[in-house]
Amino acid sequence: MSPTPGKRSSSGLRVRGSITRPSVTPGVILKTARRLFAQRGFDAVTVREIAAACGLTLPSIYHFFENKEQLYRGCLAAVLEAAAQTLQAALSEHASAHQRVERFTLALCTLLAEDGELLGFVQHENLRHPGWITASPLGPPLLACVELIDSCDATPRGMHAAESILAHALGQAIVRQAFGPAPWQAGSPDEIARSTRWIVTAACPDPAPK
């Protein structure tokens, strides 16, 4: 006798009619939703699309997430927190302020150039909520970078310089996204390293040895 539709068999598979499949976890839903939100943004993606991409019904999504906003926030937090850890690690190394700013900038450029989901969320959030970044998980490492830049110069211009660094990193990533990582163009590892040295020298001068 077949198991009752909608119930679990002894193996832990959810049974719907004659088709069995593993139970879907919140992590699987988040992974699928993260990809869709990063590609198209919050407004363009529906919960129904996410459910279909996961092979689920709408009630299955709402069993784990109250609404689309909660699901989106979970995706955004996961992507930004992972990036923030990498940026914070770059700032925590024992080195001069200039060197730490350079490592932060290189890490930021590389993350945005190589992580399409991070780039997508940053671009979409810039459109949805201008000024959002300092209140996000990226805020603390970005503000720490501002303090390091200010420590290199008597003129407090750290925030302006950090904004230039962020704009530079986004520009590199967008060019790479559009044209691919050719060695000679923006977004390639060689070009990221070269341009990082240039913009950090302008933003945070390395004190001349005494």
LUMMARMAR-703090 format. One line per field, with one value per residue: residue number from 0; residue in three letters; chain; x, y, z of N, C-alpha, C in turn. Coordinates in pm, 1 decimal, m for minus. Last residue first. Example, Ala and Ser with C-alpha at 12.3 -4.5 7.8 and 13.67 -1.06 7.14 Angstrom:
<sites>
nr <- c(1, 0) $
rest <- c(SER, ALA) $
kette <- c(A, A) $
n_xx <- c(1285.0, 1319.0) $
n_yy <- c(m225.0, m569.0) $
n_zz <- c(708.0, 780.0) $
ca_xx <- c(1367.0, 1230.0) $
ca_yy <- c(m106.0, m450.0) $
ca_zz <- c(714.0, 780.0) $
c_xx <- c(1290.0, 1320.0) $
c_yy <- c(3.0, m330.0) $
c_zz <- c(787.0, 780.0) $
</sites>
This chain:
<sites>
nr <- c(209, 208, 207, 206, 205, 204, 203, 202, 201, 200, 199, 198, 197, 196, 195, 194, 193, 192, 191, 190, 189, 188, 187, 186, 185, 184, 183, 182, 181, 180, 179, 178, 177, 176, 175, 174, 173, 172, 171, 170, 169, 168, 167, 166, 165, 164, 163, 162, 161, 160, 159, 158, 157, 156, 155, 154, 153, 152, 151, 150, 149, 148, 147, 146, 145, 144, 143, 142, 141, 140, 139, 138, 137, 136, 135, 134, 133, 132, 131, 130, 129, 128, 127, 126, 125, 124, 123, 122, 121, 120, 119, 118, 117, 116, 115, 114, 113, 112, 111, 110, 109, 108, 107, 106, 105, 104, 103, 102, 101, 100, 99, 98, 97, 96, 95, 94, 93, 92, 91, 90, 89, 88, 87, 86, 85, 84, 83, 82, 81, 80, 79, 78, 77, 76, 75, 74, 73, 72, 71, 70, 69, 68, 67, 66, 65, 64, 63, 62, 61, 60, 59, 58, 57, 56, 55, 54, 53, 52, 51, 50, 49, 48, 47, 46, 45, 44, 43, 42, 41, 40, 39, 38, 37, 36, 35, 34, 33, 32, 31, 30, 29, 28, 27, 26, 25, 24, 23, 22, 21, 20, 19, 18, 17, 16, 15, 14, 13, 12, 11, 10, 9, 8, 7, 6, 5, 4, 3, 2, 1, 0) $
rest <- c(LYS, PRO, ALA, PRO, ASP, PRO, CYS, ALA, ALA, THR, VAL, ILE, TRP, ARG, THR, SER, ARG, ALA, ILE, GLU, ASP, PRO, SER, GLY, ALA, GLN, TRP, PRO, ALA, PRO, GLY, PHE, ALA, GLN, ARG, VAL, ILE, ALA, GLN, GLY, LEU, ALA, HIS, ALA, LEU, ILE, SER, GLU, ALA, ALA, HIS, MET, GLY, ARG, PRO, THR, ALA, ASP, CYS, SER, ASP, ILE, LEU, GLU, VAL, CYS, ALA, LEU, LEU, PRO, PRO, GLY, LEU, PRO, SER, ALA, THR, ILE, TRP, GLY, PRO, HIS, ARG, LEU, ASN, GLU, HIS, GLN, VAL, PHE, GLY, LEU, LEU, GLU, GLY, ASP, GLU, ALA, LEU, LEU, THR, CYS, LEU, ALA, LEU, THR, PHE, ARG, GLU, VAL, ARG, GLN, HIS, ALA, SER, ALA, HIS, GLU, SER, LEU, ALA, ALA, GLN, LEU, THR, GLN, ALA, ALA, ALA, GLU, LEU, VAL, ALA, ALA, LEU, CYS, GLY, ARG, TYR, LEU, GLN, GLU, LYS, ASN, GLU, PHE, PHE, HIS, TYR, ILE, SER, PRO, LEU, THR, LEU, GLY, CYS, ALA, ALA, ALA, ILE, GLU, ARG, VAL, THR, VAL, ALA, ASP, PHE, GLY, ARG, GLN, ALA, PHE, LEU, ARG, ARG, ALA, THR, LYS, LEU, ILE, VAL, GLY, PRO, THR, VAL, SER, PRO, ARG, THR, ILE, SER, GLY, ARG, VAL, ARG, LEU, GLY, SER, SER, SER, ARG, LYS, GLY, PRO, THR, PRO, SER, MET) $
kette <- c(A, A, A, A, A, A, A, A, A, A, A, A, A, A, A, A, A, A, A, A, A, A, A, A, A, A, A, A, A, A, A, A, A, A, A, A, A, A, A, A, A, A, A, A, A, A, A, A, A, A, A, A, A, A, A, A, A, A, A, A, A, A, A, A, A, A, A, A, A, A, A, A, A, A, A, A, A, A, A, A, A, A, A, A, A, A, A, A, A, A, A, A, A, A, A, A, A, A, A, A, A, A, A, A, A, A, A, A, A, A, A, A, A, A, A, A, A, A, A, A, A, A, A, A, A, A, A, A, A, A, A, A, A, A, A, A, A, A, A, A, A, A, A, A, A, A, A, A, A, A, A, A, A, A, A, A, A, A, A, A, A, A, A, A, A, A, A, A, A, A, A, A, A, A, A, A, A, A, A, A, A, A, A, A, A, A, A, A, A, A, A, A, A, A, A, A, A, A, A, A, A, A, A, A, A, A, A, A, A, A) $
n_xx <- c(6152.9, 5965.2, 5656.9, 5343.1, 5134.1, 4811.3, 4530.1, 4440.2, 4656.2, 4719.6, 4481.9, 4490.8, 4726.1, 4679.5, 4455.1, 4553.8, 4703.1, 4508.7, 4331.5, 4496.4, 4536.5, 4268.1, 4031.6, 3899.5, 3991.4, 4228.4, 4419.6, 4324.9, 3965.9, 3710.8, 3427.9, 3258.7, 3078.3, 3218.2, 3426.5, 3278.2, 3191.6, 3432.2, 3528.7, 3317.5, 3342.2, 3593.2, 3538.6, 3353.9, 3519.4, 3707.2, 3542.0, 3462.9, 3707.2, 3742.2, 3529.9, 3609.6, 3861.3, 3952.0, 4077.8, 4417.2, 4638.4, 4645.7, 4619.3, 4385.0, 4198.6, 4232.3, 4133.2, 3866.9, 3782.5, 3804.3, 3596.6, 3386.9, 3403.7, 3356.7, 3080.2, 2922.2, 2851.0, 2608.2, 2472.6, 2490.2, 2640.9, 2468.3, 2256.5, 2245.5, 1938.2, 1780.5, 1760.0, 2011.2, 2178.7, 2070.1, 2165.6, 2446.8, 2468.3, 2365.8, 2559.8, 2798.0, 2727.8, 2695.8, 2948.7, 3253.4, 3462.8, 3447.7, 3403.2, 3646.5, 3838.5, 3780.2, 3819.1, 4093.7, 4205.2, 4123.1, 4257.2, 4521.0, 4532.2, 4487.1, 4719.9, 4917.0, 4853.1, 4896.5, 5111.3, 5013.5, 4862.4, 4518.4, 4266.2, 4177.9, 4121.6, 3910.7, 3712.6, 3669.9, 3569.2, 3339.1, 3189.9, 3115.2, 2939.0, 2747.1, 2632.8, 2504.9, 2330.6, 2171.2, 2030.8, 1876.8, 1721.6, 1584.4, 1424.8, 1259.2, 1128.9, 997.8, 815.8, 740.9, 820.3, 947.8, 864.4, 615.1, 635.6, 721.9, 493.0, 295.3, 391.6, 579.3, 891.6, 1121.1, 1265.4, 1139.4, 889.8, 959.9, 1041.5, 799.3, 650.5, 776.6, 936.1, 1147.4, 1161.6, 1226.9, 1496.9, 1694.4, 1814.0, 2037.2, 1984.9, 1745.4, 1841.1, 2030.9, 1871.0, 1691.8, 1867.2, 1953.1, 1710.6, 1635.4, 1841.6, 1800.2, 1554.1, 1525.1, 1303.5, 1328.4, 1364.9, 1073.9, 852.8, 542.9, 281.6, 179.3, 449.4, 642.0, 964.3, 1168.3, 1229.9, 1180.5, 914.0, 763.5, 543.6, 258.7, 154.9, m36.3, 51.5, 224.6, 54.5, 85.1) $
n_yy <- c(5762.9, 5694.7, 5861.8, 5700.3, 5658.1, 5805.3, 5711.6, 5773.6, 5732.5, 5471.8, 5350.7, 5366.8, 5213.9, 4961.6, 4895.4, 4867.7, 4627.0, 4439.9, 4448.5, 4356.6, 4092.0, 3988.0, 4200.9, 4440.4, 4592.1, 4401.1, 4216.3, 3955.1, 3931.7, 3833.8, 4009.7, 4223.4, 4259.3, 4192.9, 4377.6, 4610.5, 4563.1, 4560.4, 4822.0, 4962.4, 4874.3, 4984.2, 5260.4, 5295.1, 5235.8, 5443.6, 5664.7, 5618.9, 5655.7, 5931.6, 6028.3, 5934.1, 6065.5, 6313.9, 6529.5, 6586.7, 6447.3, 6101.6, 5851.8, 5836.6, 5824.7, 5555.9, 5434.4, 5516.0, 5382.0, 5118.9, 5117.3, 5145.0, 4891.8, 4714.6, 4810.5, 4773.7, 4527.5, 4479.7, 4822.5, 5088.6, 5162.5, 5117.8, 5280.3, 5492.3, 5402.9, 5138.7, 5044.8, 5083.5, 4945.9, 4692.2, 4616.0, 4614.8, 4424.2, 4194.2, 4159.5, 4118.0, 3875.1, 3710.7, 3702.8, 3743.5, 3871.0, 4145.3, 4166.0, 4052.2, 4226.9, 4469.7, 4391.4, 4323.2, 4570.5, 4720.2, 4587.5, 4629.7, 4911.1, 4940.0, 4815.2, 4988.3, 5223.7, 5139.7, 4845.7, 4540.8, 4258.5, 4245.0, 4345.1, 4394.3, 4140.4, 4070.9, 4234.6, 4115.1, 3864.4, 3943.8, 4062.3, 3841.5, 3717.8, 3919.4, 3933.6, 3681.5, 3674.9, 3904.3, 3836.6, 3615.6, 3734.8, 3924.0, 3755.5, 3645.1, 3875.5, 3951.1, 3743.6, 3586.6, 3385.1, 3070.8, 2804.8, 2797.9, 2930.1, 2718.8, 2557.2, 2712.4, 2702.1, 2399.7, 2333.3, 2345.5, 2573.2, 2714.8, 2750.1, 2924.1, 3145.1, 3213.9, 3281.3, 3506.2, 3681.8, 3950.0, 4222.9, 4334.6, 4247.2, 4126.7, 3954.2, 3815.3, 3802.8, 3657.1, 3406.6, 3330.1, 3328.3, 3121.9, 2902.6, 2932.7, 2921.0, 2655.0, 2521.9, 2607.0, 2497.0, 2191.3, 1951.9, 1600.0, 1424.7, 1269.4, 1069.6, 1031.1, 959.0, 1192.9, 1278.6, 1242.0, 1304.8, 1067.2, 910.0, 643.3, 608.2, 904.8, 1167.3, 1289.0, 1351.9, 1054.7, 763.6, 503.8, 220.4, m120.7) $
n_zz <- c(774.5, 478.4, 424.0, 461.4, 194.9, 175.5, 81.5, m173.7, m346.5, m281.6, m357.1, m634.1, m695.9, m591.3, m745.2, m999.7, m965.2, m878.8, m1096.9, m1301.3, m1219.6, m1211.2, m1384.8, m1357.2, m1664.0, m1869.5, m1938.2, m1904.9, m1884.3, m1754.4, m1906.9, m1959.2, m1744.2, m1515.8, m1532.3, m1491.1, m1230.7, m1086.3, m1117.8, m992.1, m728.1, m666.5, m693.9, m490.2, m271.1, m292.9, m256.2, 5.4, 129.5, 87.9, 241.8, 493.3, 539.0, 579.3, 783.6, 754.1, 828.8, 754.3, 852.0, 987.6, 785.1, 717.7, 949.1, 940.0, 707.9, 793.2, 972.5, 795.1, 672.5, 885.2, 952.8, 700.7, 613.3, 738.9, 723.1, 750.4, 533.6, 309.8, 232.9, 60.0, m94.6, m144.4, m412.1, m528.9, m356.6, m373.6, m628.2, m585.0, m379.6, m508.5, m714.5, m569.2, m440.7, m666.8, m786.8, m686.9, m815.9, m773.8, m501.6, m405.4, m514.4, m387.8, m117.8, m117.1, m187.6, 34.2, 243.1, 164.0, 186.2, 457.2, 548.7, 453.2, 596.4, 859.7, 864.7, 1035.9, 1115.1, 1010.8, 1001.0, 747.7, 655.7, 823.7, 724.9, 476.9, 553.9, 691.1, 486.7, 331.7, 510.9, 536.9, 280.3, 253.5, 475.2, 437.1, 202.7, 290.6, 490.3, 341.9, 183.8, 381.6, 470.8, 233.1, 187.3, 509.4, 688.4, 611.5, 637.0, 525.0, 290.7, 128.2, 132.6, 10.8, m265.5, m323.8, m497.9, m651.9, m646.0, m841.8, m719.7, m511.1, m660.6, m781.3, m552.2, m466.4, m738.4, m824.0, m846.6, m598.2, m543.9, m826.5, m1009.2, m900.9, m630.4, m627.9, m724.5, m527.1, m299.4, m346.8, m324.7, m58.9, 82.5, 32.1, 162.0, 427.2, 501.6, 304.3, 182.2, 187.0, m124.7, m270.2, m466.8, m618.9, m616.8, m383.4, m223.1, 62.8, 174.2, 338.9, 555.6, 541.4, 595.6, 449.9, 544.3, 351.2, 103.8, 60.6, 242.2, 62.3, m84.6, 0.0) $
ca_xx <- c(6232.6, 6050.1, 5795.2, 5442.3, 5224.9, 4954.7, 4597.6, 4349.1, 4585.9, 4822.7, 4515.8, 4386.0, 4710.2, 4795.4, 4444.2, 4469.6, 4766.4, 4626.1, 4284.4, 4449.6, 4651.0, 4352.6, 4124.8, 3837.3, 3942.4, 4117.1, 4452.9, 4435.8, 4087.1, 3837.9, 3505.7, 3354.7, 3036.9, 3091.2, 3456.2, 3349.2, 3092.8, 3348.6, 3608.7, 3347.0, 3220.8, 3573.2, 3640.4, 3314.8, 3402.0, 3751.3, 3613.9, 3360.9, 3645.9, 3835.9, 3534.7, 3484.5, 3850.5, 3885.5, 3981.9, 4286.7, 4583.0, 4643.6, 4733.2, 4507.9, 4211.5, 4267.6, 4273.2, 3952.3, 3777.0, 3892.0, 3732.2, 3415.3, 3418.3, 3488.6, 3194.7, 2949.3, 2971.2, 2728.0, 2473.6, 2405.4, 2702.5, 2581.9, 2229.2, 2305.9, 2062.8, 1801.7, 1645.0, 1892.7, 2209.0, 2047.7, 2021.6, 2386.7, 2515.1, 2296.1, 2418.0, 2784.7, 2759.7, 2582.9, 2836.9, 3129.3, 3451.0, 3476.7, 3300.2, 3515.5, 3837.0, 3776.7, 3689.3, 3992.6, 4227.3, 4078.5, 4111.0, 4469.1, 4557.1, 4390.5, 4589.1, 4913.8, 4850.7, 4762.2, 5085.7, 5080.1, 4961.4, 4656.4, 4315.8, 4211.9, 4223.1, 4037.6, 3762.1, 3721.0, 3690.7, 3443.6, 3240.2, 3207.5, 3056.8, 2825.7, 2710.5, 2604.6, 2428.1, 2259.4, 2120.1, 1973.6, 1807.8, 1677.0, 1526.0, 1343.1, 1210.8, 1095.4, 928.7, 706.5, 691.4, 967.4, 993.4, 635.9, 583.9, 810.0, 620.1, 287.7, 400.2, 457.8, 802.3, 1034.0, 1300.3, 1280.4, 900.3, 903.7, 1137.8, 913.9, 605.3, 790.4, 820.4, 1137.2, 1136.4, 1095.1, 1383.4, 1651.4, 1705.1, 2028.2, 2108.2, 1746.0, 1739.7, 2068.8, 1987.0, 1642.5, 1796.1, 2050.8, 1791.2, 1549.5, 1822.1, 1924.1, 1563.1, 1559.9, 1379.6, 1271.0, 1412.1, 1194.1, 920.0, 676.8, 376.0, 135.1, 335.2, 572.3, 828.0, 1131.6, 1241.1, 1314.0, 1008.3, 785.3, 678.2, 324.5, 179.3, 23.8, m48.8, 212.5, 135.6, 0.0) $
ca_yy <- c(5869.3, 5648.4, 5838.6, 5797.0, 5583.3, 5810.0, 5693.6, 5785.9, 5862.0, 5573.9, 5356.7, 5440.7, 5352.4, 5039.4, 4907.8, 4983.9, 4751.2, 4468.4, 4480.9, 4495.3, 4182.4, 3995.5, 4088.5, 4321.7, 4606.3, 4492.3, 4357.7, 4003.5, 3934.1, 3863.9, 3891.2, 4183.4, 4287.5, 4125.6, 4233.8, 4590.0, 4576.5, 4440.6, 4707.8, 4981.9, 4843.4, 4839.1, 5196.3, 5321.0, 5152.9, 5304.2, 5649.4, 5617.9, 5523.0, 5837.7, 6058.0, 5888.0, 5920.6, 6290.3, 6418.7, 6631.3, 6541.0, 6239.0, 5876.2, 5832.3, 5949.9, 5660.5, 5414.1, 5558.9, 5528.7, 5166.4, 5095.4, 5255.8, 5012.6, 4717.3, 4814.5, 4901.9, 4585.2, 4412.9, 4680.8, 5019.7, 5177.7, 5029.0, 5162.6, 5514.2, 5479.7, 5214.4, 5038.5, 5139.6, 5086.7, 4769.1, 4629.2, 4700.3, 4561.2, 4251.5, 4180.0, 4233.3, 3995.3, 3734.4, 3765.8, 3693.7, 3725.4, 4096.4, 4214.2, 3997.8, 4085.9, 4460.3, 4439.3, 4223.4, 4454.0, 4756.4, 4600.1, 4493.2, 4847.2, 4996.9, 4756.5, 4849.3, 5222.2, 5180.8, 4989.6, 4614.5, 4350.9, 4199.0, 4302.3, 4509.8, 4219.4, 3998.9, 4258.5, 4252.5, 3872.6, 3868.6, 4144.8, 3941.4, 3645.3, 3879.6, 4046.4, 3726.1, 3567.6, 3894.2, 3952.3, 3602.5, 3622.4, 3969.1, 3840.8, 3558.7, 3797.3, 4040.7, 3762.2, 3661.0, 3453.1, 3215.5, 2845.2, 2718.2, 3005.5, 2833.4, 2502.8, 2687.3, 2824.7, 2478.6, 2335.6, 2229.8, 2473.6, 2681.9, 2667.7, 2792.7, 3077.5, 3174.5, 3169.7, 3385.4, 3646.5, 3806.8, 4146.3, 4360.6, 4212.6, 4220.8, 4040.2, 3838.5, 3867.5, 3795.8, 3482.5, 3339.4, 3417.5, 3259.5, 2928.9, 2927.0, 3042.6, 2765.3, 2502.2, 2638.8, 2642.3, 2264.7, 2072.1, 1721.0, 1462.9, 1351.9, 1096.7, 1089.5, 850.3, 1100.2, 1348.7, 1171.7, 1354.1, 1138.2, 1054.7, 688.1, 574.1, 762.3, 1118.7, 1242.9, 1462.5, 1176.9, 869.3, 599.1, 341.7, 0.0) $
ca_zz <- c(835.7, 590.4, 379.4, 510.7, 281.5, 143.3, 209.2, m59.8, m348.3, m267.6, m214.4, m562.5, m739.9, m544.4, m599.8, m971.3, m1011.6, m796.1, m962.0, m1305.6, m1238.3, m1091.1, m1385.5, m1301.5, m1526.5, m1842.7, m1956.7, m1821.6, m1966.6, m1687.2, m1872.0, m2062.0, m1881.3, m1543.0, m1541.9, m1617.9, m1337.7, m1091.5, m1162.2, m1134.3, m804.3, m660.1, m777.9, m629.4, m298.6, m298.6, m383.1, m100.3, 132.4, 26.4, 98.5, 434.1, 527.4, 451.6, 795.2, 703.8, 926.4, 703.9, 761.9, 1067.4, 859.9, 620.0, 909.6, 1051.1, 714.3, 686.2, 1023.3, 885.8, 591.6, 821.5, 1045.3, 763.6, 553.8, 790.9, 687.8, 848.1, 665.5, 335.5, 315.2, 190.9, m99.1, m21.0, m320.0, m592.3, m387.7, m251.8, m605.6, m688.0, m357.9, m392.5, m744.1, m659.4, m363.2, m576.6, m857.1, m625.8, m826.6, m908.8, m593.2, m368.9, m552.7, m534.4, m163.5, m81.3, m273.8, m100.7, 244.5, 170.5, 56.9, 363.6, 579.8, 407.7, 449.6, 817.0, 873.0, 928.3, 1172.2, 1001.7, 1131.4, 830.4, 585.1, 835.8, 859.9, 483.4, 472.1, 761.4, 596.9, 275.8, 463.3, 654.0, 331.8, 155.5, 454.7, 553.2, 204.1, 180.4, 522.4, 445.5, 121.9, 299.8, 564.4, 294.9, 96.2, 388.5, 706.4, 604.8, 692.2, 646.3, 404.6, 153.5, 182.1, 155.3, m184.5, m331.1, m382.3, m666.0, m544.0, m862.0, m840.2, m481.0, m573.6, m863.5, m637.5, m385.2, m656.9, m794.3, m969.1, m656.4, m458.8, m725.0, m1054.3, m1045.2, m675.9, m582.0, m798.2, m668.7, m308.3, m343.0, m450.2, m167.5, 84.7, m13.2, 17.6, 358.1, 479.9, 424.9, 152.5, 245.0, 7.6, m281.6, m340.0, m631.6, m637.8, m485.3, m281.1, m44.2, 168.7, 217.6, 573.0, 501.4, 700.5, 457.6, 525.6, 472.0, 194.4, 4.1, 224.3, 172.4, m97.3, 0.0) $
c_xx <- c(6379.4, 6137.9, 5878.3, 5582.3, 5332.7, 5037.8, 4749.0, 4421.3, 4501.4, 4760.7, 4626.3, 4416.5, 4608.5, 4780.1, 4559.6, 4448.5, 4684.2, 4689.6, 4402.9, 4395.4, 4608.4, 4469.4, 4213.4, 3924.4, 3875.3, 4074.2, 4343.0, 4459.1, 4200.8, 3961.0, 3643.3, 3433.0, 3127.9, 3051.5, 3330.6, 3381.9, 3158.0, 3249.1, 3520.6, 3427.2, 3246.0, 3449.9, 3617.9, 3412.0, 3356.1, 3635.2, 3660.3, 3426.8, 3536.8, 3776.9, 3626.3, 3482.4, 3724.2, 3861.1, 3902.6, 4187.0, 4446.2, 4581.4, 4746.3, 4632.7, 4341.0, 4287.4, 4319.0, 4100.3, 3870.4, 3896.8, 3834.9, 3553.3, 3453.1, 3510.1, 3331.7, 3070.8, 3012.2, 2858.3, 2594.1, 2401.1, 2620.4, 2640.4, 2354.3, 2295.5, 2114.9, 1933.6, 1660.4, 1775.0, 2087.8, 2079.8, 1991.8, 2237.7, 2451.8, 2339.3, 2344.5, 2638.6, 2743.2, 2607.1, 2718.4, 3010.5, 3321.7, 3445.9, 3322.3, 3408.7, 3701.5, 3764.4, 3676.5, 3855.3, 4123.5, 4094.2, 4059.3, 4316.4, 4501.3, 4408.0, 4479.6, 4778.5, 4839.1, 4750.9, 4943.4, 5051.0, 5041.3, 4751.9, 4461.3, 4280.8, 4268.6, 4150.4, 3896.5, 3779.1, 3753.3, 3575.9, 3351.0, 3270.5, 3161.2, 2950.6, 2797.4, 2693.7, 2540.5, 2367.4, 2220.0, 2076.9, 1915.2, 1771.9, 1630.2, 1456.8, 1307.3, 1186.7, 1036.1, 831.3, 646.8, 831.6, 1010.9, 763.8, 589.0, 765.3, 719.2, 417.1, 390.1, 477.6, 673.3, 935.0, 1220.7, 1329.2, 1044.3, 918.8, 1089.4, 1017.2, 720.0, 747.5, 849.3, 1015.9, 1115.0, 1060.9, 1250.3, 1524.1, 1654.7, 1930.0, 2101.6, 1870.5, 1738.5, 1970.6, 2028.2, 1756.5, 1749.1, 1985.9, 1891.3, 1630.3, 1738.0, 1913.4, 1689.9, 1558.3, 1401.8, 1361.3, 1342.5, 1238.0, 1041.7, 733.1, 520.1, 234.1, 289.8, 453.9, 760.4, 987.6, 1208.6, 1334.3, 1150.2, 887.5, 680.8, 463.3, 246.7, 40.9, 17.7, 109.3, 119.4, 87.8) $
c_yy <- c(5830.7, 5760.0, 5793.1, 5761.1, 5679.2, 5731.8, 5690.5, 5788.0, 5881.9, 5713.7, 5459.6, 5451.4, 5427.2, 5186.9, 4991.0, 5003.9, 4873.1, 4601.8, 4518.9, 4539.5, 4328.6, 4092.8, 4099.2, 4198.7, 4478.0, 4492.2, 4452.4, 4153.1, 3998.2, 3854.8, 3928.4, 4056.4, 4224.2, 4141.8, 4155.8, 4442.2, 4556.7, 4446.2, 4585.1, 4866.3, 4856.8, 4796.5, 5045.1, 5254.2, 5171.1, 5213.1, 5505.7, 5601.4, 5511.5, 5697.4, 5959.6, 5913.0, 5872.4, 6141.4, 6398.4, 6515.0, 6591.5, 6328.2, 6022.3, 5860.5, 5953.5, 5793.2, 5521.9, 5542.6, 5580.1, 5318.8, 5140.9, 5240.8, 5132.4, 4841.4, 4808.0, 4903.5, 4715.1, 4464.4, 4612.4, 4869.2, 5110.8, 5042.7, 5097.8, 5395.2, 5508.5, 5289.9, 5133.6, 5146.0, 5156.1, 4916.8, 4711.3, 4722.4, 4656.3, 4395.6, 4244.4, 4263.3, 4119.4, 3858.8, 3794.2, 3766.5, 3668.4, 3948.4, 4162.5, 4038.5, 4022.3, 4314.8, 4426.9, 4263.4, 4346.1, 4639.4, 4626.8, 4491.7, 4704.6, 4933.3, 4811.9, 4784.1, 5078.6, 5174.8, 5019.9, 4762.6, 4414.6, 4304.5, 4258.1, 4470.0, 4337.8, 4076.3, 4189.7, 4282.7, 4011.8, 3875.8, 4074.2, 4024.9, 3742.4, 3802.0, 4006.8, 3835.5, 3612.6, 3789.2, 3942.0, 3714.5, 3601.1, 3857.6, 3884.6, 3639.0, 3705.5, 3963.9, 3849.6, 3679.3, 3524.3, 3285.1, 2996.1, 2761.8, 2925.8, 2906.3, 2614.7, 2631.6, 2797.4, 2604.6, 2408.7, 2217.7, 2344.1, 2577.2, 2624.1, 2699.1, 2936.5, 3098.1, 3119.8, 3263.1, 3521.1, 3782.4, 3997.5, 4268.3, 4223.4, 4178.8, 4139.2, 3949.5, 3901.1, 3869.6, 3629.6, 3426.3, 3437.4, 3359.4, 3073.6, 2959.8, 3045.5, 2894.8, 2616.1, 2624.8, 2681.8, 2414.9, 2149.6, 1838.8, 1589.2, 1392.0, 1181.9, 1114.4, 898.9, 985.9, 1265.1, 1254.0, 1293.6, 1184.2, 1133.3, 838.2, 619.2, 735.0, 966.5, 1191.2, 1421.7, 1283.8, 992.9, 705.6, 430.0, 124.6) $
c_zz <- c(835.5, 641.8, 498.5, 464.4, 330.5, 245.3, 187.1, 72.9, m223.0, m264.8, m190.0, m413.8, m654.9, m578.9, m545.1, m822.5, m972.0, m834.4, m873.5, m1169.7, m1234.9, m1104.6, m1261.1, m1306.1, m1481.6, m1697.4, m1910.1, m1828.1, m1886.4, m1776.5, m1821.4, m2031.6, m1985.3, m1689.3, m1577.5, m1637.3, m1474.1, m1207.2, m1183.4, m1191.5, m954.3, m739.5, m782.4, m726.3, m443.6, m334.8, m401.6, m237.3, 26.2, 22.0, 27.4, 284.0, 459.5, 428.2, 665.7, 709.6, 884.0, 809.2, 723.3, 983.8, 941.1, 691.3, 811.6, 1017.0, 823.4, 684.9, 920.3, 949.7, 679.1, 735.4, 978.1, 855.6, 620.7, 730.6, 752.6, 824.1, 774.7, 475.5, 372.7, 284.5, 41.8, m27.0, m202.1, m495.3, m448.8, m272.2, m479.6, m661.2, m459.4, m366.8, m628.9, m687.9, m449.3, m492.1, m768.3, m688.4, m770.2, m924.2, m735.3, m470.3, m522.3, m579.1, m315.1, m132.4, m245.7, m196.8, 103.2, 171.1, 55.6, 225.6, 489.0, 433.9, 397.3, 665.8, 827.9, 948.7, 1058.6, 1057.5, 1129.1, 960.2, 669.1, 768.1, 880.7, 621.0, 481.7, 685.7, 673.8, 387.3, 407.4, 613.5, 450.4, 214.5, 361.3, 531.5, 318.5, 185.4, 416.9, 486.0, 224.3, 236.3, 488.2, 390.1, 157.5, 302.6, 579.1, 604.8, 700.9, 716.6, 534.4, 279.3, 212.0, 213.4, m34.1, m246.0, m414.1, m552.3, m560.8, m762.2, m864.5, m600.6, m541.0, m780.9, m727.3, m466.1, m575.8, m705.1, m944.1, m772.4, m531.5, m654.3, m950.8, m1079.4, m823.9, m631.1, m757.9, m746.7, m453.5, m358.0, m456.7, m301.4, m30.6, m20.5, m39.5, 207.6, 404.9, 396.7, 281.1, 213.4, 57.4, m142.8, m365.5, m492.3, m644.1, m495.8, m400.4, m90.9, 45.7, 225.8, 449.6, 516.9, 668.6, 566.4, 532.6, 439.3, 322.8, 110.2, 168.8, 139.8, 23.8, 0.0) $
</sites>
